Amino acid sequence: MAKKQVSKIAAPDNTAREAEAAKTTRLRALRLAKEAELAVKAASDAKEAAERDAAAKLRKSAARRAGAAAKSAVPPELANQPT
């Protein structure tokens, strides 16, 4: 019969635990900083896109108004005739 082998896991010493905690803290801080940077960039991109859309809508509505005014305008040869 095979003998059961029990592996013992040694508890890490305090120095190793502190080093691991410091590493985890640094990595977390870096991750949070990167996420904040990406969030700011995304907000900036969204604002620029909204401004472009608003400008495009203004140009489009101005073109519609100009086209409607041109269609409803009285031709110049008829404008000077008495009624």
A tleap script that builds the chain and sets N, CA, C and O, in Angstrom:
source leaprc.protein.ff14SB
mol = sequence {
  NMET ALA LYS LYS GLN VAL SER LYS ILE ALA
  ALA PRO ASP ASN THR ALA ARG GLU ALA GLU
  ALA ALA LYS THR THR ARG LEU ARG ALA LEU
  ARG LEU ALA LYS GLU ALA GLU LEU ALA VAL
  LYS ALA ALA SER ASP ALA LYS GLU ALA ALA
  GLU ARG ASP ALA ALA ALA LYS LEU ARG LYS
  SER ALA ALA ARG ARG ALA GLY ALA ALA ALA
  LYS SER ALA VAL PRO PRO GLU LEU ALA ASN
  GLN PRO CTHR
}
set mol.1.N position { 0.820 -1.172 0.000 }
set mol.1.CA position { 0.000 0.000 0.000 }
set mol.1.C position { 0.876 1.251 0.000 }
set mol.1.O position { 1.938 1.303 0.619 }
set mol.2.N position { 0.387 2.239 -0.713 }
set mol.2.CA position { 1.129 3.486 -0.761 }
set mol.2.C position { 0.836 4.302 0.483 }
set mol.2.O position { -0.274 4.320 1.014 }
set mol.3.N position { 1.859 4.956 0.907 }
set mol.3.CA position { 1.715 5.801 2.081 }
set mol.3.C position { 1.129 7.136 1.664 }
set mol.3.O position { 1.470 7.659 0.603 }
set mol.4.N position { 0.262 7.686 2.475 }
set mol.4.CA position { -0.286 9.015 2.185 }
set mol.4.C position { 0.788 10.057 2.431 }
set mol.4.O position { 1.491 10.037 3.442 }
set mol.5.N position { 0.892 10.962 1.481 }
set mol.5.CA position { 1.851 12.043 1.661 }
set mol.5.C position { 1.086 13.315 1.971 }
set mol.5.O position { 0.162 13.694 1.252 }
set mol.6.N position { 1.471 13.943 3.015 }
set mol.6.CA position { 0.845 15.199 3.415 }
set mol.6.C position { 1.863 16.305 3.175 }
set mol.6.O position { 2.968 16.285 3.719 }
set mol.7.N position { 1.473 17.258 2.359 }
set mol.7.CA position { 2.397 18.363 2.119 }
set mol.7.C position { 2.038 19.505 3.061 }
set mol.7.O position { 0.880 19.905 3.178 }
set mol.8.N position { 3.033 19.997 3.704 }
set mol.8.CA position { 2.830 21.105 4.635 }
set mol.8.C position { 3.180 22.405 3.921 }
set mol.8.O position { 4.224 22.525 3.279 }
set mol.9.N position { 2.308 23.342 4.047 }
set mol.9.CA position { 2.542 24.652 3.459 }
set mol.9.C position { 3.036 25.557 4.573 }
set mol.9.O position { 2.347 25.786 5.567 }
set mol.10.N position { 4.214 26.053 4.387 }
set mol.10.CA position { 4.794 26.918 5.416 }
set mol.10.C position { 4.151 28.293 5.342 }
set mol.10.O position { 3.968 28.846 4.257 }
set mol.11.N position { 3.818 28.830 6.479 }
set mol.11.CA position { 3.237 30.173 6.517 }
set mol.11.C position { 4.317 31.182 6.131 }
set mol.11.O position { 5.440 31.117 6.630 }
set mol.12.N position { 3.967 32.129 5.225 }
set mol.12.CA position { 4.980 33.104 4.817 }
set mol.12.C position { 5.347 34.004 5.996 }
set mol.12.O position { 4.519 34.325 6.849 }
set mol.13.N position { 6.606 34.392 6.008 }
set mol.13.CA position { 7.008 35.271 7.097 }
set mol.13.C position { 6.450 36.672 6.875 }
set mol.13.O position { 5.947 36.986 5.796 }
set mol.14.N position { 6.539 37.473 7.861 }
set mol.14.CA position { 5.917 38.799 7.842 }
set mol.14.C position { 6.516 39.684 6.754 }
set mol.14.O position { 5.792 40.469 6.141 }
set mol.15.N position { 7.807 39.578 6.503 }
set mol.15.CA position { 8.464 40.399 5.485 }
set mol.15.C position { 7.905 40.084 4.103 }
set mol.15.O position { 7.644 40.988 3.309 }
set mol.16.N position { 7.723 38.803 3.823 }
set mol.16.CA position { 7.186 38.409 2.521 }
set mol.16.C position { 5.744 38.888 2.367 }
set mol.16.O position { 5.343 39.321 1.286 }
set mol.17.N position { 4.979 38.813 3.425 }
set mol.17.CA position { 3.592 39.283 3.368 }
set mol.17.C position { 3.537 40.784 3.128 }
set mol.17.O position { 2.718 41.261 2.343 }
set mol.18.N position { 4.404 41.528 3.801 }
set mol.18.CA position { 4.435 42.987 3.615 }
set mol.18.C position { 4.869 43.340 2.201 }
set mol.18.O position { 4.320 44.265 1.602 }
set mol.19.N position { 5.843 42.622 1.658 }
set mol.19.CA position { 6.295 42.880 0.287 }
set mol.19.C position { 5.170 42.601 -0.707 }
set mol.19.O position { 4.960 43.370 -1.645 }
set mol.20.N position { 4.455 41.509 -0.499 }
set mol.20.CA position { 3.330 41.183 -1.382 }
set mol.20.C position { 2.218 42.223 -1.273 }
set mol.20.O position { 1.605 42.587 -2.276 }
set mol.21.N position { 1.962 42.694 -0.070 }
set mol.21.CA position { 0.932 43.724 0.128 }
set mol.21.C position { 1.335 45.030 -0.547 }
set mol.21.O position { 0.496 45.703 -1.146 }
set mol.22.N position { 2.614 45.394 -0.453 }
set mol.22.CA position { 3.088 46.624 -1.098 }
set mol.22.C position { 2.979 46.505 -2.617 }
set mol.22.O position { 2.580 47.452 -3.295 }
set mol.23.N position { 3.334 45.341 -3.142 }
set mol.23.CA position { 3.232 45.109 -4.589 }
set mol.23.C position { 1.781 45.220 -5.039 }
set mol.23.O position { 1.487 45.858 -6.050 }
set mol.24.N position { 0.872 44.597 -4.287 }
set mol.24.CA position { -0.545 44.645 -4.631 }
set mol.24.C position { -1.057 46.076 -4.598 }
set mol.24.O position { -1.831 46.483 -5.465 }
set mol.25.N position { -0.628 46.840 -3.601 }
set mol.25.CA position { -1.063 48.234 -3.483 }
set mol.25.C position { -0.574 49.055 -4.670 }
set mol.25.O position { -1.330 49.848 -5.230 }
set mol.26.N position { 0.698 48.869 -5.058 }
set mol.26.CA position { 1.234 49.606 -6.212 }
set mol.26.C position { 0.478 49.255 -7.483 }
set mol.26.O position { 0.111 50.140 -8.255 }
set mol.27.N position { 0.246 47.968 -7.701 }
set mol.27.CA position { -0.465 47.551 -8.916 }
set mol.27.C position { -1.891 48.094 -8.942 }
set mol.27.O position { -2.387 48.501 -9.993 }
set mol.28.N position { -2.544 48.099 -7.790 }
set mol.28.CA position { -3.912 48.619 -7.714 }
set mol.28.C position { -3.927 50.115 -8.022 }
set mol.28.O position { -4.800 50.598 -8.743 }
set mol.29.N position { -2.947 50.849 -7.465 }
set mol.29.CA position { -2.866 52.292 -7.727 }
set mol.29.C position { -2.631 52.558 -9.213 }
set mol.29.O position { -3.237 53.464 -9.784 }
set mol.30.N position { -1.756 51.773 -9.837 }
set mol.30.CA position { -1.512 51.939 -11.272 }
set mol.30.C position { -2.771 51.646 -12.089 }
set mol.30.O position { -3.081 52.366 -13.038 }
set mol.31.N position { -3.496 50.586 -11.717 }
set mol.31.CA position { -4.714 50.225 -12.435 }
set mol.31.C position { -5.776 51.317 -12.297 }
set mol.31.O position { -6.441 51.672 -13.271 }
set mol.32.N position { -5.929 51.843 -11.083 }
set mol.32.CA position { -6.919 52.894 -10.870 }
set mol.32.C position { -6.558 54.168 -11.629 }
set mol.32.O position { -7.434 54.841 -12.172 }
set mol.33.N position { -5.270 54.496 -11.666 }
set mol.33.CA position { -4.831 55.674 -12.414 }
set mol.33.C position { -5.100 55.506 -13.902 }
set mol.33.O position { -5.540 56.441 -14.571 }
set mol.34.N position { -4.834 54.317 -14.414 }
set mol.34.CA position { -5.077 54.062 -15.843 }
set mol.34.C position { -6.571 54.126 -16.150 }
set mol.34.O position { -6.971 54.693 -17.167 }
set mol.35.N position { -7.399 53.548 -15.275 }
set mol.35.CA position { -8.843 53.603 -15.489 }
set mol.35.C position { -9.348 55.038 -15.459 }
set mol.35.O position { -10.214 55.405 -16.253 }
set mol.36.N position { -8.818 55.855 -14.552 }
set mol.36.CA position { -9.228 57.262 -14.482 }
set mol.36.C position { -8.820 58.004 -15.750 }
set mol.36.O position { -9.584 58.812 -16.278 }
set mol.37.N position { -7.620 57.729 -16.231 }
set mol.37.CA position { -7.149 58.365 -17.466 }
set mol.37.C position { -8.040 57.983 -18.648 }
set mol.37.O position { -8.397 58.833 -19.464 }
set mol.38.N position { -8.393 56.711 -18.735 }
set mol.38.CA position { -9.261 56.254 -19.818 }
set mol.38.C position { -10.653 56.864 -19.706 }
set mol.38.O position { -11.274 57.181 -20.720 }
set mol.39.N position { -11.145 57.029 -18.485 }
set mol.39.CA position { -12.468 57.628 -18.291 }
set mol.39.C position { -12.472 59.089 -18.729 }
set mol.39.O position { -13.429 59.554 -19.348 }
set mol.40.N position { -11.403 59.811 -18.408 }
set mol.40.CA position { -11.303 61.216 -18.821 }
set mol.40.C position { -11.237 61.309 -20.338 }
set mol.40.O position { -11.885 62.163 -20.943 }
set mol.41.N position { -10.453 60.428 -20.947 }
set mol.41.CA position { -10.337 60.436 -22.417 }
set mol.41.C position { -11.676 60.096 -23.066 }
set mol.41.O position { -12.057 60.712 -24.061 }
set mol.42.N position { -12.387 59.125 -22.509 }
set mol.42.CA position { -13.686 58.745 -23.065 }
set mol.42.C position { -14.679 59.894 -22.944 }
set mol.42.O position { -15.457 60.141 -23.865 }
set mol.43.N position { -14.657 60.594 -21.821 }
set mol.43.CA position { -15.558 61.732 -21.635 }
set mol.43.C position { -15.217 62.841 -22.627 }
set mol.43.O position { -16.110 63.474 -23.191 }
set mol.44.N position { -13.930 63.070 -22.834 }
set mol.44.CA position { -13.496 64.094 -23.785 }
set mol.44.C position { -13.923 63.729 -25.205 }
set mol.44.O position { -14.405 64.578 -25.955 }
set mol.45.N position { -13.742 62.463 -25.567 }
set mol.45.CA position { -14.150 62.007 -26.894 }
set mol.45.C position { -15.661 62.125 -27.079 }
set mol.45.O position { -16.130 62.504 -28.152 }
set mol.46.N position { -16.418 61.802 -26.039 }
set mol.46.CA position { -17.872 61.891 -26.125 }
set mol.46.C position { -18.305 63.344 -26.285 }
set mol.46.O position { -19.232 63.641 -27.039 }
set mol.47.N position { -17.632 64.249 -25.575 }
set mol.47.CA position { -17.972 65.674 -25.683 }
set mol.47.C position { -17.679 66.196 -27.091 }
set mol.47.O position { -18.479 66.933 -27.668 }
set mol.48.N position { -16.520 65.804 -27.636 }
set mol.48.CA position { -16.177 66.229 -28.998 }
set mol.48.C position { -17.175 65.682 -30.009 }
set mol.48.O position { -17.567 66.389 -30.937 }
set mol.49.N position { -17.583 64.446 -29.839 }
set mol.49.CA position { -18.553 63.849 -30.757 }
set mol.49.C position { -19.892 64.577 -30.661 }
set mol.49.O position { -20.540 64.813 -31.681 }
set mol.50.N position { -20.309 64.931 -29.457 }
set mol.50.CA position { -21.571 65.650 -29.282 }
set mol.50.C position { -21.490 67.031 -29.931 }
set mol.50.O position { -22.451 67.489 -30.550 }
set mol.51.N position { -20.338 67.693 -29.786 }
set mol.51.CA position { -20.172 69.011 -30.414 }
set mol.51.C position { -20.204 68.898 -31.937 }
set mol.51.O position { -20.805 69.735 -32.611 }
set mol.52.N position { -19.554 67.853 -32.484 }
set mol.52.CA position { -19.588 67.657 -33.945 }
set mol.52.C position { -21.016 67.404 -34.423 }
set mol.52.O position { -21.436 67.945 -35.446 }
set mol.53.N position { -21.758 66.583 -33.685 }
set mol.53.CA position { -23.144 66.291 -34.067 }
set mol.53.C position { -24.001 67.548 -34.022 }
set mol.53.O position { -24.820 67.783 -34.911 }
set mol.54.N position { -23.808 68.355 -32.984 }
set mol.54.CA position { -24.582 69.591 -32.870 }
set mol.54.C position { -24.251 70.541 -34.022 }
set mol.54.O position { -25.151 71.161 -34.590 }
set mol.55.N position { -22.980 70.657 -34.366 }
set mol.55.CA position { -22.586 71.532 -35.476 }
set mol.55.C position { -23.161 71.015 -36.789 }
set mol.55.O position { -23.599 71.806 -37.624 }
set mol.56.N position { -23.165 69.711 -36.979 }
set mol.56.CA position { -23.716 69.139 -38.212 }
set mol.56.C position { -25.220 69.399 -38.291 }
set mol.56.O position { -25.742 69.699 -39.365 }
set mol.57.N position { -25.909 69.287 -37.172 }
set mol.57.CA position { -27.354 69.563 -37.169 }
set mol.57.C position { -27.636 71.022 -37.485 }
set mol.57.O position { -28.578 71.333 -38.214 }
set mol.58.N position { -26.814 71.922 -36.934 }
set mol.58.CA position { -27.002 73.341 -37.232 }
set mol.58.C position { -26.789 73.629 -38.716 }
set mol.58.O position { -27.559 74.368 -39.329 }
set mol.59.N position { -25.726 73.032 -39.293 }
set mol.59.CA position { -25.478 73.249 -40.731 }
set mol.59.C position { -26.634 72.697 -41.563 }
set mol.59.O position { -27.067 73.315 -42.535 }
set mol.60.N position { -27.121 71.532 -41.169 }
set mol.60.CA position { -28.200 70.900 -41.925 }
set mol.60.C position { -29.479 71.722 -41.847 }
set mol.60.O position { -30.168 71.900 -42.852 }
set mol.61.N position { -29.801 72.228 -40.647 }
set mol.61.CA position { -31.025 73.022 -40.507 }
set mol.61.C position { -30.890 74.365 -41.232 }
set mol.61.O position { -31.862 74.872 -41.792 }
set mol.62.N position { -29.685 74.936 -41.218 }
set mol.62.CA position { -29.472 76.196 -41.940 }
set mol.62.C position { -29.644 75.971 -43.444 }
set mol.62.O position { -30.208 76.812 -44.143 }
set mol.63.N position { -29.160 74.843 -43.928 }
set mol.63.CA position { -29.309 74.536 -45.349 }
set mol.63.C position { -30.782 74.326 -45.694 }
set mol.63.O position { -31.241 74.741 -46.758 }
set mol.64.N position { -31.518 73.681 -44.792 }
set mol.64.CA position { -32.957 73.488 -45.033 }
set mol.64.C position { -33.686 74.825 -45.075 }
set mol.64.O position { -34.533 75.058 -45.937 }
set mol.65.N position { -33.343 75.707 -44.122 }
set mol.65.CA position { -34.001 77.024 -44.102 }
set mol.65.C position { -33.682 77.814 -45.359 }
set mol.65.O position { -34.555 78.480 -45.917 }
set mol.66.N position { -32.426 77.742 -45.811 }
set mol.66.CA position { -32.030 78.469 -47.021 }
set mol.66.C position { -32.744 77.892 -48.232 }
set mol.66.O position { -33.172 78.633 -49.117 }
set mol.67.N position { -32.875 76.573 -48.273 }
set mol.67.CA position { -33.579 75.945 -49.392 }
set mol.67.C position { -35.056 76.277 -49.380 }
set mol.67.O position { -35.647 76.509 -50.435 }
set mol.68.N position { -35.662 76.304 -48.199 }
set mol.68.CA position { -37.087 76.638 -48.101 }
set mol.68.C position { -37.328 78.093 -48.476 }
set mol.68.O position { -38.329 78.412 -49.117 }
set mol.69.N position { -36.420 78.973 -48.080 }
set mol.69.CA position { -36.563 80.387 -48.420 }
set mol.69.C position { -36.416 80.587 -49.922 }
set mol.69.O position { -37.112 81.418 -50.506 }
set mol.70.N position { -35.525 79.840 -50.548 }
set mol.70.CA position { -35.322 79.961 -51.991 }
set mol.70.C position { -36.538 79.442 -52.754 }
set mol.70.O position { -36.890 79.990 -53.798 }
set mol.71.N position { -37.181 78.395 -52.247 }
set mol.71.CA position { -38.339 77.841 -52.932 }
set mol.71.C position { -39.560 78.742 -52.800 }
set mol.71.O position { -40.358 78.856 -53.730 }
set mol.72.N position { -39.703 79.382 -51.640 }
set mol.72.CA position { -40.894 80.192 -51.423 }
set mol.72.C position { -40.706 81.641 -51.867 }
set mol.72.O position { -41.663 82.415 -51.851 }
set mol.73.N position { -39.521 82.012 -52.252 }
set mol.73.CA position { -39.257 83.388 -52.665 }
set mol.73.C position { -39.944 83.679 -54.000 }
set mol.73.O position { -40.038 82.822 -54.879 }
set mol.74.N position { -40.402 84.875 -54.114 }
set mol.74.CA position { -41.047 85.315 -55.348 }
set mol.74.C position { -39.958 85.639 -56.359 }
set mol.74.O position { -38.991 86.317 -56.011 }
set mol.75.N position { -40.080 85.180 -57.588 }
set mol.75.CA position { -39.068 85.497 -58.601 }
set mol.75.C position { -38.937 87.012 -58.755 }
set mol.75.O position { -39.931 87.726 -58.625 }
set mol.76.N position { -37.747 87.511 -59.028 }
set mol.76.CA position { -37.525 88.969 -59.098 }
set mol.76.C position { -38.376 89.645 -60.175 }
set mol.76.O position { -38.774 90.797 -59.997 }
set mol.77.N position { -38.660 88.976 -61.267 }
set mol.77.CA position { -39.461 89.641 -62.311 }
set mol.77.C position { -40.919 89.818 -61.878 }
set mol.77.O position { -41.605 90.705 -62.385 }
set mol.78.N position { -41.390 89.007 -60.971 }
set mol.78.CA position { -42.751 89.157 -60.480 }
set mol.78.C position { -42.837 90.059 -59.258 }
set mol.78.O position { -43.917 90.544 -58.922 }
set mol.79.N position { -41.730 90.284 -58.602 }
set mol.79.CA position { -41.729 91.052 -57.354 }
set mol.79.C position { -42.025 92.520 -57.620 }
set mol.79.O position { -42.594 93.181 -56.752 }
set mol.80.N position { -41.668 93.055 -58.771 }
set mol.80.CA position { -41.838 94.483 -59.049 }
set mol.80.C position { -43.145 94.818 -59.759 }
set mol.80.O position { -43.397 95.990 -60.039 }
set mol.81.N position { -43.969 93.845 -60.052 }
set mol.81.CA position { -45.222 94.079 -60.761 }
set mol.81.C position { -46.301 94.526 -59.777 }
set mol.81.O position { -46.422 93.970 -58.685 }
set mol.82.N position { -47.075 95.520 -60.165 }
set mol.82.CA position { -48.188 95.930 -59.294 }
set mol.82.C position { -49.295 94.871 -59.350 }
set mol.82.O position { -49.493 94.223 -60.378 }
set mol.83.N position { -49.977 94.713 -58.292 }
set mol.83.CA position { -51.061 93.720 -58.256 }
set mol.83.C position { -52.396 94.317 -58.490 }
set mol.83.O position { -53.400 93.605 -58.488 }
savepdb mol mol.pdb
quit
